[in-house]
Amino acid sequence: MNAHDPTILVVDATLYWTQALARYLPNTYTIRTAKNGLLALQLLDAHPCNVIVTEYHLPEIHGGAFVDIVKSQERFKTLPIIMYTNAHHDDIEVVTTERLQAVFPKINTHFQDLAYAVYSLIP
């Protein structure tokens, strides 16, 4: 791992999506994981990343609140965030759509599409 390699923070209570996403990203990417929003905030403070990929339904705080907390910090205002979820789009839209680069439904989303969205946000 090179210090200049992109780092992705994936926030999800399960490892399934993290592992599946990792198969479609270049192996030079570092993928850090957090099982809930509170742990993700701690990890983000210690290890900044290039892109966050988060689920909406998270233990502790939901994905919308997590996104709002991240975006409220000046140093993370431009940090790209992608959400993937089974939540109803209206729930997400009310809280966070203007703060997200993309929203993917878990149903009918191919992992390579999610990976391409991540890849396209890396400078």
C-alpha positions as a Python dict, from the first residue, in 0.01 Angstrom:
ca = {
    (1, 'M'): (0, 0, 0),
    (2, 'N'): (139, 336, -108),
    (3, 'A'): (60, 652, 94),
    (4, 'H'): (-82, 805, -226),
    (5, 'D'): (-316, 516, -305),
    (6, 'P'): (-685, 604, -277),
    (7, 'T'): (-866, 513, 42),
    (8, 'I'): (-1235, 427, 55),
    (9, 'L'): (-1435, 420, 379),
    (10, 'V'): (-1724, 172, 359),
    (11, 'V'): (-1984, 202, 636),
    (12, 'D'): (-2213, -99, 666),
    (13, 'A'): (-2316, -337, 942),
    (14, 'T'): (-2233, -636, 720),
    (15, 'L'): (-1921, -726, 528),
    (16, 'Y'): (-2105, -857, 220),
    (17, 'W'): (-2120, -526, 29),
    (18, 'T'): (-1771, -429, 134),
    (19, 'Q'): (-1624, -754, 9),
    (20, 'A'): (-1824, -744, -313),
    (21, 'L'): (-1727, -383, -384),
    (22, 'A'): (-1361, -461, -319),
    (23, 'R'): (-1361, -720, -598),
    (24, 'Y'): (-1441, -447, -852),
    (25, 'L'): (-1196, -180, -734),
    (26, 'P'): (-827, -166, -826),
    (27, 'N'): (-620, -365, -579),
    (28, 'T'): (-417, -52, -504),
    (29, 'Y'): (-718, 100, -324),
    (30, 'T'): (-724, 80, 54),
    (31, 'I'): (-1067, -8, 189),
    (32, 'R'): (-1140, 74, 551),
    (33, 'T'): (-1463, -47, 709),
    (34, 'A'): (-1686, 59, 994),
    (35, 'K'): (-1993, -129, 1115),
    (36, 'N'): (-2179, 185, 1224),
    (37, 'G'): (-2175, 561, 1185),
    (38, 'L'): (-2011, 633, 1520),
    (39, 'L'): (-1718, 405, 1445),
    (40, 'A'): (-1696, 556, 1097),
    (41, 'L'): (-1665, 907, 1242),
    (42, 'Q'): (-1382, 792, 1468),
    (43, 'L'): (-1208, 617, 1180),
    (44, 'L'): (-1249, 921, 955),
    (45, 'D'): (-1088, 1146, 1217),
    (46, 'A'): (-788, 913, 1242),
    (47, 'H'): (-761, 813, 875),
    (48, 'P'): (-898, 1055, 614),
    (49, 'C'): (-1026, 899, 293),
    (50, 'N'): (-1099, 992, -69),
    (51, 'V'): (-1458, 862, -84),
    (52, 'I'): (-1717, 732, 162),
    (53, 'V'): (-1962, 460, 64),
    (54, 'T'): (-2235, 420, 324),
    (55, 'E'): (-2556, 233, 385),
    (56, 'Y'): (-2857, 434, 502),
    (57, 'H'): (-2978, 187, 768),
    (58, 'L'): (-2695, 179, 1021),
    (59, 'P'): (-2681, 92, 1390),
    (60, 'E'): (-2624, 381, 1633),
    (61, 'I'): (-2702, 665, 1386),
    (62, 'H'): (-2865, 633, 1045),
    (63, 'G'): (-2675, 709, 727),
    (64, 'G'): (-2846, 1044, 677),
    (65, 'A'): (-2731, 1169, 1017),
    (66, 'F'): (-2384, 1030, 951),
    (67, 'V'): (-2363, 1222, 621),
    (68, 'D'): (-2488, 1540, 788),
    (69, 'I'): (-2226, 1514, 1063),
    (70, 'V'): (-1945, 1452, 813),
    (71, 'K'): (-2053, 1738, 585),
    (72, 'S'): (-2089, 1979, 878),
    (73, 'Q'): (-1712, 1962, 931),
    (74, 'E'): (-1524, 2214, 720),
    (75, 'R'): (-1246, 1971, 627),
    (76, 'F'): (-1497, 1720, 486),
    (77, 'K'): (-1739, 1954, 304),
    (78, 'T'): (-1612, 1841, -37),
    (79, 'L'): (-1556, 1475, 53),
    (80, 'P'): (-1758, 1263, -194),
    (81, 'I'): (-2018, 1033, -40),
    (82, 'I'): (-2214, 757, -210),
    (83, 'M'): (-2510, 591, -42),
    (84, 'Y'): (-2647, 247, -121),
    (85, 'T'): (-2956, 125, 53),
    (86, 'N'): (-3292, -46, 61),
    (87, 'A'): (-3442, 266, 220),
    (88, 'H'): (-3721, 439, 36),
    (89, 'H'): (-3582, 719, -181),
    (90, 'D'): (-3807, 980, -14),
    (91, 'D'): (-3644, 908, 324),
    (92, 'I'): (-3301, 969, 178),
    (93, 'E'): (-3406, 1271, -25),
    (94, 'V'): (-3538, 1457, 279),
    (95, 'V'): (-3214, 1419, 469),
    (96, 'T'): (-2919, 1399, 238),
    (97, 'T'): (-2965, 1398, -139),
    (98, 'E'): (-2800, 1738, -186),
    (99, 'R'): (-2499, 1614, 9),
    (100, 'L'): (-2449, 1292, -187),
    (101, 'Q'): (-2272, 1227, -515),
    (102, 'A'): (-2491, 923, -585),
    (103, 'V'): (-2758, 698, -437),
    (104, 'F'): (-2776, 332, -538),
    (105, 'P'): (-3057, 94, -444),
    (106, 'K'): (-2924, -234, -310),
    (107, 'I'): (-3177, -418, -523),
    (108, 'N'): (-3079, -423, -892),
    (109, 'T'): (-2744, -249, -847),
    (110, 'H'): (-2449, -429, -996),
    (111, 'F'): (-2133, -404, -789),
    (112, 'Q'): (-1934, -290, -1090),
    (113, 'D'): (-2167, 13, -1124),
    (114, 'L'): (-2107, 108, -763),
    (115, 'A'): (-1733, 53, -806),
    (116, 'Y'): (-1731, 271, -1119),
    (117, 'A'): (-1905, 549, -926),
    (118, 'V'): (-1634, 526, -658),
    (119, 'Y'): (-1358, 512, -918),
    (120, 'S'): (-1496, 817, -1101),
    (121, 'L'): (-1476, 1026, -782),
    (122, 'I'): (-1107, 959, -719),
    (123, 'P'): (-893, 1252, -838),
}
